[in-house]
Amino acid sequence: MLITVQHCIEHPMKIFHNPLHAQHAGRQEMFRGRMVPCHEVPARLDFVLAALQSRPLGPLLATAIPDAELHAAMARVHRAPYLDFLARAWDAWVAMDQANAERDALPSVWPLPSRHGFRTDVVPRNFAAQLGLYAFDAGTPLMAGTWAAARAGAGCALAAAQDVLGGARSAFALSRPPGHHAGPDYFGGYCFLNNAAIAAQALRDGGHPRVAVLDVDYHHGNGTQTIFYARPDVLTVSIHGDPATEYPFFLGHADERGAEAGAGCNLNLPLPRGTGFATWRAALDQALNAVARFGATALVVPMGLDTFAGDPISGFQLHSADYLAVGQALAGAGLPTVFTFEGGYAVAEVGTNAVNLLEGFAQAV
């Protein structure tokens, strides 16, 4: 049963949405050894918009970030060659074979880590090889509108951060494709640009001395961890499925605590498949305690809803009513907060779950 709560929102939350998101609409992905229709679809965002229309939390806004300003914000967390690759990727894919215009780009070959003797310092001229150089899975199709949609989403994240810097208690970047799996120079997990990292960096650049990123998606935020892993000014915390059995597998273990100046500034809380809300909620308390100890002055929440019991590619057992409590708990941190829209593939329920979490936060402020 879907549970919602009608309540007057005393402190409206601006929602910065991406009108270009549907330009990224993958045909198929590689999933568990076979090609299947994409799980990450435009309807995900459409259901959230529909839920916001019935339970408005605040004004729904498009963004108008100048190109140079947006590029500078993206370049603060992503490397220049990677951004250049994304900007020209579709044209290069079609130039390789004109028939490619009718199919999405997916990688088929990857370099192994350098310890095996594979080189990544020389970028191959063959575009199929470049795809593998910058991707870490075959489940993240790239198409004609991917760059425009992802770039506009980064603009939503930047606008939300700017709103919080201007004094707002919270703001929501409602965009897809999602972002938290995208690293400094790689894409995967349906993600191309790391919206949460862009927002966190913007908060730092805007004057917050310590920023925390608390990722509540079912899948570990490997990209965000990688971006900030050696930094002492951004705490990254992730509650997620145990990478011993769950995607993205190769990061997200509890012993990953940060490196160099960032030692102690990364906290992973992996949980087994089948975890219910009581155990998950205890992990959230642990995460929020870490945020408080860190002395964060602002918070970014990569808001994945794939912890829902009905999610087709995940394994936790949260229910719609639980997301109200999640939002209330996050509000208890008492920090200006940016939310970014991440996973959640039970498409018909994702709108209710998203608005429940945001409404719970808004009611508790």
N, C-alpha and C positions, 0 to 999 in steps of 0.2 A: 504494500500500500504506500502511495506517495503522500507524505505529510508536509504541509506548508503552514506557515503562521502568518496571518495578516496583522500588521502592526505599523503604526506611523513611524517613519524614520525621522528622528529629530535632527540628525546630522547627515544631510544628503552626501552621497558619494558620486563623484564624476566617473562616468564610464567612457573611456576612450576606445572606440571600436574601429575596426579596420574594414572600410567598404570594399577593399580590393581582395579580401581573403579568398573569395570563391574563384579567383584566377588560378589559385593553387588547388587543383582537384585531380589527384592521381588516379590513374586507371587501375593499376594493380601493384602489388608488392610481393616480394619473396617472404613467405611466412612458413617456418617449420618444413622447409624443403619443397614447397610448391608455390606456384603463383596463385594469389587470391585477390579478390577486390580489396581495395585499401580500407583499413579501419579508420584512418584519419580523414574525415570527409567534411565538406562545407556544412552539412546539416548539423554538425556539432555546435557550431557557433550560432546557427539559425535558431536552434532550440533554446539557447541561452537568451538570445534577443527576445524570443517569444515569452519566456518566463519573466524577463524584465519588464515587458509591456504590461503583464498582468499584475506584477508586484514591483513597481518602480522604486529604485533605491536612490535615484538622482538623475541628473541630465545625461543624455546619451550624446556624445560629441565625436565628431571627426577631428583629425589632427591637421595642423598646418605648420609643420616644422620645416624651416628652410633646408634645402638640400645640403649645403655645406655644413650646417650645424648637425644634421642627422648623420652625415658621413663621419664627422669627427667623433660623434658619440659611439658609432659602431667600431671605429678604428681604435677606440680606447680599450676594447676587449677582444677584438678579432684582428688577426694579422693581415697586412695589406695584400699580399699575394692571394690569400683566401678570398677576400672581398672582391678582388679583381676577377678571380675564377668564377664566383657566383654571378657576377654581373654579365659575364660573356658566355656562361655555360650553355644556355639553350642554343644560341647562334652557332657555337662550336659543335654541338651535338648534331644539328641539322646539316652543317657544312660537311660533316664526316660522311653523311649519307642522306640524300634528300628524303628518302622514305622514313627517316627518323622523325620527321615532322608529325607523323601519325602515331608515334609511340613515345612513352616516357623514357627518360634516361635513368638507367640503373647500372651500377658498377658490376663488373664480373671478374675483376682481378685486383689483388691488393698486395702491397709490399709487407713482408713480415718485419718485425722489429729489427733494428739495426744490428743487434747482437748476432743475427743470423747472416749478416753480410749484405742485406738488402739496403740500397741507398735511397734516401728520400730528399737528399740535398740537390739533386738534379731533376728538374721537372721534365717528364717526358713530353714530346711534342704530340704524341698520339692522345686524342681526347679521352678514349676509353680508359687509358692508363691514368690520366689525370683524375678521372672520376674516382678511381680506386685510391689514389693518393690522398684525396680529401674526404672520402667517405669511410665509415666504419661498419656499415651493414648494407644489405641489398633490399632493405625494406623501406627505403626513403626515396620515392620517385621524384625526379626533378622534371619540370615541364615548362612550357612557354611563359606561364604567369608566375612561376615560383619566386623569382627575384623581386618582382613588383610587390607580391603579397607579403613576402618575408620582410622586405625593406619597410613597407608601410606598417607592419607589426612592430618593428623596432621603433618607429615613430610613435606608436601608441605607448610603448613602454617609457620612452623618453618624456612624452607629454605627461604621463601619470606621475613620473618622478618630479617633474617640474611643478606640477600642481601641489604635491606634498611639500616640496621646497618652498612654495609660496604660502604655506600655512595650513593646507588641508590636512585633516586627520587621516584620510585614506583616499585612494584612487585605484581604479581597476583598468588594466590594459586588456581589453577583450579582443583577442586576435588569434588567428591561426595562419600558417602552421605554428605549432608550439615552438619552444626554444631551449628548454633546460638541458637537452642532450648535446647541443651544439657547443663545440670547444673553440679554442683560439683559432684553429685552422682545420676544423673538420665538421662534417655534418653527419647526421644519423638519428635514429629514433624519431623520425618525422620532423626533425628540427634542423634549421639552417642558420639562424641568427639567435643568439641567446638573449632573449628579452629581459629575463630576470637579472642577468649580469649587466646589461646595458643600464637598467634602472638602478642597480646597486652602485655602479660606477658614477652615474649621474648624481646620486645622492652624496657620494663622497666628494665629487668635484664641486658640489653646491654648498659644502661646508660641514656635513656631518662627519665627525672624526672617526666614528666606528659604526659600521653597517652590518647587520646580520641578514643572511638569506636562509629562510627556513622552508625547505622543500617538503611538501606533503603529498607529492605524487607517488603512485605505487612503485614507479621505476626510479632508481637512483639518478640524481641529477649530476651525472658524470661530467658534463660539459662545464657546469658552474663550478664544480670542485676543481677541475683542472685549471680554469682561468684564475682562480684566487688561491690556489694551494700553497703558494710560497709567500703569501701576504699576511701581515699582522693586523691590517685595518678592516678586513672583511671576514666575518665568521660565516662559514658555510655549514649548515646542518641539514641532514636528509633522513627522513623516516621512510623506509622502502622495503620491498621484498628482498630477501637474502640473495645476494649475487651468486651464491653457490648453486642456486637453482633458477634464478630469475634474471631476465634482461635488465641491464646491458652486460651482466656477467663479470666483466673484467675490471670493474671498479665498484666501490660501495661497501667494502669490508670494514669492520669495526676498528681495525688497527691502522687505518689511514687517518692520520691525525694532523696532517699538514707538514710542510718541509721548510727548512731554512728559517727565515724570519717569521714564516707562518706556522711554525710548529705549535701545535695545540689549538689551532684556529680552524680545524675541520672536525666535525663530529658526524659519524655515520651510525644510524640506529637500524640495522637490518632486522627484519622480523620474518618468521616462517610463513609460507603460504597457508591460508586458512585462518590467519590471525583475526580475532574479533575486535569489537570496538573497545572493550575494557582494557585489553592489553595495548592496543594502539593508542588509546588515550593516555595511558601511563607513559608511553614513549613520548607523546607530545609534551607532557609535563616535564620530562627530562630535557627535551629540546628547549623548552621555554626557560627552564632554569639555566641552561648553558647560555642562552641569549642574555639573560639578566647578569650573569657573572661576567660576561664579556664586556658589559657596559655599553651595549649598542644604543645609539641614539635614533636609529631608524631601522625599519624592518622591510624586507622584500619577501613575499610569499609566492613561490611558484605553485599555483593552485591546481594541482591535479585532482580530478574526481574519479580516477580509475581505481581508487580504493573501495568503490561501491561493490556490493556483493554480486550485482548482476553484470559486472564488466566482463566482456568476452575474452580479454587477453591478460587479465590480472587475477589476483588471488586473495585479497583481503575481504572482510565481511562487514563493512560499514553499510548502514542503511540511511535512507534519506533524512530521517529525523536527526541522525547523529551529526550531520553537517551543521546544524544550528549550534550544537555544543562546541564543535570545532571552531566556528567563528567566534563564539563567546570567549573561548580559551585564548585565541589569538589576540582578541581585543584586550584581554587581561595583561598583556605585556606592556600596555600603556604607551606604545610607540607609534609615530607616524608610519603608515604602512602602505606599500604598493603591492597590489595583487596582479599577477600575470596568469593568463589562462593557459593551462598546460594539457595534460591528458584527461581521458574520460571517454570511453568508447561504447558505453551503454547509451546510445545516442538519444533515445527517447526520454531518458531520465536525467541527462546531464544538465539540462536547464534548471530543473527543480533543485538538483543537488548544489549547483553553483550558486543560485540565488539564496538557498537556505544558508550556505556558509557565509555569504556576504551579509545577509540580513541578520544572522546571529551576531556577526561582528558589529554591525551598525547599531543594533539594539543595545549592545553592551557598552558602547562608548559613553 
